Amino acid sequence: MKKNIFYLGIIAIAMTAASCSNDDNDPETMPEGTADVTINETDANYADYSDNWCNYASHVSELLQKDAAALYEAWEVSFNGGEAFKETFKNPGEGKTYTSPNSCIEQIIDGCIDIANEVGESKIGDPRDKWEQGKYTEAVYAVESWYSFHSIQDYANNIRSIQNAFNCKYGEATGSHSIANYLLNHGETELASNVNSRITAAINAIEGMAAPFRSHIGSPSVLTAIDACNSLKDILKTLKAKIEDFEEEEELKAIVADYVDVVVLPTYNDLKEANANLNTAVRALADQPSNANFKAAAQAWMTARQPWEMSEAFLFGPVDELGLDPNMDSWPLDQDAIKGVLANGDYSGLNWKDDDSDEKIEAAQNIRGFHTLEFLLFKDGQPRTIE
């Protein structure tokens, strides 16, 4: 997830939380457990923008399909007009992007550390911090994926991306070589066990959070999840410190190769295919708006979302250099700008070029991607309706 530094459009939507004042910073009065959160979205109802609503969704889904296909192609076929990134990563050497198999392993572990930290400190921790400060409105708007009530699933799948990277597994497929097996084969059984146990603990703690997260930010279960993610991050840092001791070059190269072939490429292929199906569902909605088609598009969104969240342990290479992470996953949204697109039907602002200013690129990314489409397809955790 690329997180924006400004919370735009917050004032446009009124919210009351647990009948508590936003100025109340007394921790003794902070709501715990289930908080009564009500969000009024009267300024962004389908009926008010029906002429453009589904066409906007279709433009966003087409861009998601394009970006997902570009990401897979960059790894599998060609990146920036050169060799496929899989070849760059599998064949490190002096003077190359990755100088040794150890540097590739370090990149893998860094990706795992980054997403463990992001889930614990940002995705879950940031809303909780705001909640504890009595900033209840800001806290809810800091929760990623709250339109669909999909936050907890997303965060758990982020941790599963670490599990897949460490054990070289994806779906039913398992690689012969993995970081976990390397540790087991070289006298680090306890470390391998500790990493996997903390991964499992983090998934269980996240899935044990009171749902939906946006309505239960004050729950004690949130602190349990934050602690579990921080514990996972710490053991991954311990693992990273061991990399310089990894010496069996051919074994390490085999780990990198299996990681690419068993984890990265199948994940991105699923992302590509799921977003093609999502675009088909959203185009059907645009051709014939109906409650049934809203429901089908919303289900397709949830299916397409899963491989993206399970790829966040490897947000390096093309996904970073091509700007595909913010293209597909910017949060929070610029709801005022989205409302402007709904009002005028001008979709040109969704696109950007390499020579555009940073401000123009960010403005485009704030009104496209998974979360814009989520906003257009869901309300209060349910598919929108045309009534």
Beta strands, then each sheet from edge to edge (+ up, - down):
strand 1: 2-3
strand 2: 14-17
strand 3: 37-40
strand 4: 169-170
strand 5: 173-174
strand 6: 330-331
strand 7: 378-379
strand 8: 382-383
sheet 1: 1+ 6+
sheet 2: 2+ 3-
sheet 3: 4+ 5-
sheet 4: 7+ 8-
end
